[in-house]
Amino acid sequence: MQISKYSFGIGDRFGHQGKAQLSALMKVKNAGIDVVPVWNKSNREHGIVGTSPADVRKEADAAVRVLGWKGEYHVDADHINLSNVDGYIEYSDFFTLDVADYIMKPPDSGSLGSFVEQNRKYTGKLRIPGIGEAYEITDERLSEIANKYLFATRKAAELYRHISGKKGAGNLIPEVSMDEVAQPQTPVELFFILAMLAGEEVPLQTIAPKFTGRFNKGVDYEGDIRQFEKEFEEDLLVIDFAVKEFGLPRNLKLSVHSGSDKFSIYPAMGRLIKKHDKGIHVKTAGTTWLEEVIGLAASGGEGLEMARKIYRKAYEKQEALCAPYATVIDIHPEGLPSPEEVSTWSSEKFAGTLRHIPGHADYNPNFRQLIHVGYKVAAEMGNDYYAALDKNAGIIARNVEENIYDRHLKRLFNL
């Protein structure tokens, strides 16, 4: 099983927007670009919402059937590990092997020594085609990289072998993720990470490194865009060289996690994948849940009141809600409106404050990020929340489709 050149990860925490999400991808297909949908939902989200991997597969299959989608599609076991992967194996065909927790854990001395010996041929000046500067590689540099990443890549291999042993090696798409860490991986580190994974015979098809800058959930990129562009291009060139050097799958591509709403870097990403004729996987998550709240607010009446209630509860519980996402959000409490103020807002004001339109007078990224992590509040509403989604399905679906197509795909592919 091989994933196509372009793919887009679509999270749907409450499982109601599969058709609206797929409609956006059908629009981009009609514009002449094939983008594969990959439905993703993390183990943490399943636990909070009370769903299971089977529910994501049902949602994806139903959307494909109802809309008559004829192309490829996948279901991602998102950020799994050995303790929870077995529940996903039957229902998923895309597996995000998350090794962030194992980075910086040193390998045993024998493994480290073997890695250095096997890669000593790269010592001196390592030149990667297309990158102007050469990388100075020494035994000490190889040891430093191995101490950071060798144990983590071996854990990825262990997880891959467990999954492929049950599912069959040709029946899954492996992705390795190391994005949720404090420090980015440099292009030269990525080169040797790929050497490690190739040495472990992990046929990864996408890799999600940590890039320079902040990739906060549901808001725009924060950082030096020129530095990101340089790093992104070098990573593309590293992958191209590593595929040839190590015999990795030819369709191996970069994956950008927390990629939702990174509007300021989409043009550079789109330009560079076109320049080098490379694929990409962009993973989004909570933007669909945010569009549900926007749709509720825009519907007025009971929907608006529910949206206000969600914010009030999230505001009251913000410390607990934010803790699991501390590395990928940046909320300034002084920038949050009080629930009392929000209770006076109109539908237009609430939706405008939450909807991510850069430059809009009402848009508030602090408000948006708090509601992004506040989906637990809606989950605790249970059937009341699901009933509101059903009652306002039309306006919510329009918001979901518009968000994915107009704000994301059109920007990424310069449509």
MARMAR-359006 format. One record per residue (C-alpha): x, y, z; residue number from 1; residue in one letter. Coordinates in steps of 0.2 Angstrom, whole numbers, plus 5000, padded with zeros to 4 digits. Layout:
N
- c1	c2	c3	sefi	guba
- X	Y	Z	NUM	A
...
# end
This chain:
415
- c1	c2	c3	sefi	guba
- 5000	5000	5000	1	M
- 5007	5017	4995	2	Q
- 5000	5034	4999	3	I
- 4998	5046	4984	4	S
- 5008	5062	4982	5	K
- 4997	5074	4991	6	Y
- 4987	5070	5006	7	S
- 4977	5080	5019	8	F
- 4974	5074	5037	9	G
- 4957	5078	5043	10	I
- 4952	5077	5061	11	G
- 4934	5076	5066	12	D
- 4933	5075	5085	13	R
- 4914	5072	5086	14	F
- 4913	5062	5070	15	G
- 4899	5072	5061	16	H
- 4908	5081	5048	17	Q
- 4915	5068	5037	18	G
- 4905	5072	5021	19	K
- 4908	5091	5023	20	A
- 4927	5087	5024	21	Q
- 4927	5076	5009	22	L
- 4917	5089	4999	23	S
- 4931	5101	5001	24	A
- 4943	5088	4994	25	L
- 4931	5084	4980	26	M
- 4932	5103	4976	27	K
- 4951	5103	4975	28	V
- 4950	5087	4964	29	K
- 4938	5096	4952	30	N
- 4951	5110	4951	31	A
- 4963	5097	4944	32	G
- 4973	5092	4960	33	I
- 4971	5075	4968	34	D
- 4973	5076	4987	35	V
- 4970	5060	4997	36	V
- 4959	5062	5013	37	P
- 4966	5054	5029	38	V
- 4954	5054	5043	39	W
- 4964	5055	5060	40	N
- 4959	5055	5078	41	K
- 4971	5053	5092	42	S
- 4970	5040	5107	43	N
- 4968	5055	5119	44	R
- 4953	5062	5109	45	E
- 4945	5045	5108	46	H
- 4946	5044	5127	47	G
- 4939	5062	5130	48	I
- 4925	5060	5117	49	V
- 4921	5042	5121	50	G
- 4923	5035	5103	51	T
- 4934	5021	5096	52	S
- 4944	5018	5081	53	P
- 4930	5009	5073	54	A
- 4920	5025	5073	55	D
- 4932	5034	5063	56	V
- 4932	5020	5050	57	R
- 4913	5020	5049	58	K
- 4913	5039	5047	59	E
- 4926	5038	5033	60	A
- 4918	5024	5024	61	D
- 4900	5032	5025	62	A
- 4906	5049	5018	63	A
- 4915	5040	5004	64	V
- 4900	5030	5000	65	R
- 4887	5044	5001	66	V
- 4897	5056	4991	67	L
- 4903	5043	4978	68	G
- 4922	5047	4981	69	W
- 4931	5035	4969	70	K
- 4949	5039	4975	71	G
- 4961	5033	4988	72	E
- 4957	5037	5006	73	Y
- 4964	5032	5023	74	H
- 4961	5031	5042	75	V
- 4976	5036	5053	76	D
- 4980	5028	5070	77	A
- 4986	5045	5076	78	D
- 5000	5046	5088	79	H
- 4999	5028	5094	80	I
- 5012	5018	5104	81	N
- 5013	4999	5109	82	L
- 5001	5002	5124	83	S
- 4986	5007	5113	84	N
- 4990	5002	5095	85	V
- 4981	4985	5095	86	D
- 4964	4993	5096	87	G
- 4968	5002	5079	88	Y
- 4975	4988	5069	89	I
- 4959	4982	5062	90	E
- 4952	4999	5057	91	Y
- 4967	5009	5052	92	S
- 4979	5008	5037	93	D
- 4989	5024	5041	94	F
- 4999	5023	5057	95	F
- 5008	5038	5065	96	T
- 5022	5031	5075	97	L
- 5025	5044	5088	98	D
- 5043	5043	5095	99	V
- 5044	5061	5103	100	A
- 5044	5053	5121	101	D
- 5060	5043	5117	102	Y
- 5070	5057	5109	103	I
- 5085	5061	5120	104	M
- 5085	5044	5128	105	K
- 5102	5037	5125	106	P
- 5105	5020	5116	107	P
- 5116	5006	5123	108	D
- 5134	5008	5120	109	S
- 5135	4994	5108	110	G
- 5121	5001	5097	111	S
- 5129	5018	5097	112	L
- 5146	5011	5092	113	G
- 5138	5001	5078	114	S
- 5129	5017	5071	115	F
- 5145	5027	5071	116	V
- 5155	5013	5062	117	E
- 5141	5011	5049	118	Q
- 5140	5029	5045	119	N
- 5159	5034	5046	120	R
- 5159	5035	5027	121	K
- 5150	5051	5029	122	Y
- 5163	5059	5040	123	T
- 5172	5074	5033	124	G
- 5161	5086	5022	125	K
- 5144	5079	5018	126	L
- 5137	5087	5003	127	R
- 5118	5084	4999	128	I
- 5114	5089	4981	129	P
- 5105	5105	4980	130	G
- 5111	5112	4997	131	I
- 5125	5124	4995	132	G
- 5134	5122	5011	133	E
- 5142	5106	5016	134	A
- 5139	5098	5033	135	Y
- 5155	5094	5044	136	E
- 5153	5077	5051	137	I
- 5164	5069	5064	138	T
- 5163	5054	5075	139	D
- 5158	5065	5089	140	E
- 5144	5073	5078	141	R
- 5138	5055	5074	142	L
- 5138	5050	5092	143	S
- 5128	5066	5097	144	E
- 5115	5063	5084	145	I
- 5114	5044	5089	146	A
- 5112	5049	5107	147	N
- 5097	5060	5103	148	K
- 5088	5049	5090	149	Y
- 5094	5031	5089	150	L
- 5084	5024	5104	151	F
- 5068	5033	5097	152	A
- 5070	5026	5080	153	T
- 5072	5009	5087	154	R
- 5056	5011	5096	155	K
- 5048	5016	5080	156	A
- 5054	5000	5072	157	A
- 5048	4990	5086	158	E
- 5031	4997	5084	159	L
- 5031	4995	5066	160	Y
- 5036	4977	5067	161	R
- 5022	4974	5079	162	H
- 5009	4982	5068	163	I
- 5015	4974	5052	164	S
- 5016	4957	5060	165	G
- 4997	4958	5063	166	K
- 4992	4968	5048	167	K
- 5004	4963	5035	168	G
- 5018	4974	5029	169	A
- 5010	4978	5013	170	G
- 4994	4984	5021	171	N
- 4999	4999	5030	172	L
- 5007	5017	5027	173	I
- 5019	5020	5041	174	P
- 5023	5038	5046	175	E
- 5036	5043	5059	176	V
- 5032	5058	5070	177	S
- 5044	5068	5081	178	M
- 5036	5085	5080	179	D
- 5030	5087	5098	180	E
- 5047	5091	5105	181	V
- 5055	5107	5111	182	A
- 5069	5108	5098	183	Q
- 5068	5106	5079	184	P
- 5078	5093	5070	185	Q
- 5091	5100	5058	186	T
- 5092	5094	5040	187	P
- 5108	5085	5044	188	V
- 5100	5077	5059	189	E
- 5085	5072	5048	190	L
- 5097	5063	5036	191	F
- 5104	5052	5049	192	F
- 5087	5049	5057	193	I
- 5082	5042	5040	194	L
- 5098	5032	5040	195	A
- 5093	5024	5057	196	M
- 5075	5020	5051	197	L
- 5082	5013	5035	198	A
- 5094	5002	5045	199	G
- 5079	4996	5055	200	E
- 5070	4992	5039	201	E
- 5055	5003	5042	202	V
- 5048	5007	5025	203	P
- 5041	5024	5031	204	L
- 5031	5034	5018	205	Q
- 5030	5051	5027	206	T
- 5040	5059	5041	207	I
- 5035	5073	5052	208	A
- 5049	5082	5059	209	P
- 5049	5097	5071	210	K
- 5052	5113	5061	211	F
- 5059	5129	5067	212	T
- 5045	5141	5074	213	G
- 5029	5139	5084	214	R
- 5016	5127	5077	215	F
- 5002	5131	5089	216	N
- 4986	5122	5087	217	K
- 4973	5131	5076	218	G
- 4982	5147	5073	219	V
- 4995	5154	5061	220	D
- 5014	5150	5061	221	Y
- 5025	5160	5072	222	E
- 5043	5162	5068	223	G
- 5055	5167	5055	224	D
- 5047	5163	5038	225	I
- 5063	5164	5028	226	R
- 5071	5152	5040	227	Q
- 5057	5140	5039	228	F
- 5057	5141	5020	229	E
- 5076	5137	5020	230	K
- 5074	5122	5032	231	E
- 5059	5115	5023	232	F
- 5068	5116	5006	233	E
- 5083	5107	5014	234	E
- 5072	5094	5021	235	D
- 5065	5090	5004	236	L
- 5082	5089	4997	237	L
- 5088	5078	5012	238	V
- 5073	5066	5009	239	I
- 5077	5065	4990	240	D
- 5095	5061	4994	241	F
- 5091	5048	5008	242	A
- 5079	5039	4997	243	V
- 5093	5035	4985	244	K
- 5106	5033	4997	245	E
- 5097	5021	5009	246	F
- 5084	5013	4998	247	G
- 5069	5020	5007	248	L
- 5052	5021	4998	249	P
- 5052	5032	4983	250	R
- 5036	5041	4988	251	N
- 5043	5046	5005	252	L
- 5037	5064	5009	253	K
- 5037	5077	5022	254	L
- 5022	5078	5034	255	S
- 5018	5094	5043	256	V
- 5009	5091	5059	257	H
- 4998	5105	5068	258	S
- 4998	5111	5050	259	G
- 4981	5118	5051	260	S
- 4979	5137	5049	261	D
- 4998	5139	5045	262	K
- 4993	5152	5032	263	F
- 5009	5162	5031	264	S
- 5020	5147	5027	265	I
- 5008	5139	5015	266	Y
- 5014	5149	5000	267	P
- 5032	5144	5003	268	A
- 5027	5125	5005	269	M
- 5017	5125	4990	270	G
- 5030	5134	4979	271	R
- 5044	5122	4985	272	L
- 5035	5106	4983	273	I
- 5031	5112	4965	274	K
- 5049	5117	4962	275	K
- 5056	5100	4968	276	H
- 5041	5090	4962	277	D
- 5038	5082	4979	278	K
- 5023	5077	4989	279	G
- 5017	5083	5006	280	I
- 5005	5077	5020	281	H
- 4997	5091	5030	282	V
- 4988	5086	5046	283	K
- 4974	5096	5053	284	T
- 4964	5092	5069	285	A
- 4953	5104	5079	286	G
- 4949	5116	5065	287	T
- 4933	5106	5061	288	T
- 4928	5106	5079	289	W
- 4930	5125	5079	290	L
- 4920	5126	5063	291	E
- 4906	5117	5073	292	E
- 4906	5130	5086	293	V
- 4906	5144	5073	294	I
- 4891	5136	5065	295	G
- 4882	5135	5081	296	L
- 4885	5153	5085	297	A
- 4881	5159	5067	298	A
- 4864	5149	5069	299	S
- 4858	5161	5083	300	G
- 4846	5156	5096	301	G
- 4850	5140	5105	302	E
- 4865	5137	5095	303	G
- 4873	5154	5100	304	L
- 4868	5151	5118	305	E
- 4877	5134	5117	306	M
- 4893	5142	5110	307	A
- 4893	5154	5124	308	R
- 4891	5140	5137	309	K
- 4906	5131	5129	310	I
- 4916	5146	5131	311	Y
- 4911	5150	5148	312	R
- 4915	5132	5154	313	K
- 4932	5132	5144	314	A
- 4936	5149	5153	315	Y
- 4933	5142	5170	316	E
- 4943	5126	5166	317	K
- 4956	5133	5156	318	Q
- 4971	5127	5167	319	E
- 4966	5109	5166	320	A
- 4961	5110	5147	321	L
- 4977	5118	5142	322	C
- 4989	5107	5152	323	A
- 4990	5093	5139	324	P
- 4993	5105	5125	325	Y
- 5006	5116	5134	326	A
- 5019	5114	5120	327	T
- 5007	5118	5106	328	V
- 4997	5133	5112	329	I
- 5001	5150	5117	330	D
- 4987	5159	5126	331	I
- 4988	5176	5134	332	H
- 4975	5176	5148	333	P
- 4974	5195	5147	334	E
- 4968	5193	5129	335	G
- 4953	5182	5134	336	L
- 4936	5191	5135	337	P
- 4926	5187	5151	338	S
- 4912	5175	5149	339	P
- 4900	5190	5154	340	E
- 4906	5200	5140	341	E
- 4904	5185	5128	342	V
- 4886	5183	5134	343	S
- 4882	5199	5126	344	T
- 4889	5195	5109	345	W
- 4879	5193	5093	346	S
- 4881	5178	5082	347	S
- 4892	5189	5070	348	E
- 4903	5195	5084	349	K
- 4906	5177	5091	350	F
- 4909	5169	5074	351	A
- 4920	5183	5069	352	G
- 4931	5182	5085	353	T
- 4933	5163	5083	354	L
- 4934	5161	5064	355	R
- 4952	5162	5058	356	H
- 4953	5176	5045	357	I
- 4969	5186	5047	358	P
- 4967	5204	5048	359	G
- 4948	5203	5053	360	H
- 4944	5216	5066	361	A
- 4936	5203	5078	362	D
- 4948	5189	5076	363	Y
- 4956	5184	5093	364	N
- 4969	5170	5093	365	P
- 4968	5168	5112	366	N
- 4949	5165	5111	367	F
- 4952	5153	5097	368	R
- 4965	5143	5105	369	Q
- 4955	5141	5121	370	L
- 4940	5134	5112	371	I
- 4952	5123	5102	372	H
- 4957	5114	5117	373	V
- 4940	5115	5125	374	G
- 4932	5101	5116	375	Y
- 4931	5091	5132	376	K
- 4917	5104	5137	377	V
- 4906	5099	5122	378	A
- 4910	5080	5125	379	A
- 4903	5082	5143	380	E
- 4887	5090	5136	381	M
- 4884	5073	5128	382	G
- 4868	5071	5118	383	N
- 4864	5089	5120	384	D
- 4879	5094	5109	385	Y
- 4876	5080	5096	386	Y
- 4858	5086	5095	387	A
- 4864	5104	5091	388	A
- 4875	5097	5078	389	L
- 4861	5088	5070	390	D
- 4849	5103	5071	391	K
- 4862	5115	5063	392	N
- 4870	5102	5051	393	A
- 4868	5113	5036	394	G
- 4876	5129	5042	395	I
- 4890	5119	5051	396	I
- 4894	5109	5035	397	A
- 4896	5125	5025	398	R
- 4908	5132	5037	399	N
- 4918	5115	5038	400	V
- 4919	5114	5019	401	E
- 4923	5132	5017	402	E
- 4937	5132	5030	403	N
- 4946	5117	5022	404	I
- 4944	5122	5004	405	Y
- 4945	5141	5004	406	D
- 4957	5144	5019	407	R
- 4968	5129	5017	408	H
- 4969	5120	5001	409	L
- 4967	5135	4990	410	K
- 4982	5143	4999	411	R
- 4993	5128	4999	412	L
- 4990	5124	4980	413	F
- 4989	5142	4975	414	N
- 4971	5140	4967	415	L
# end
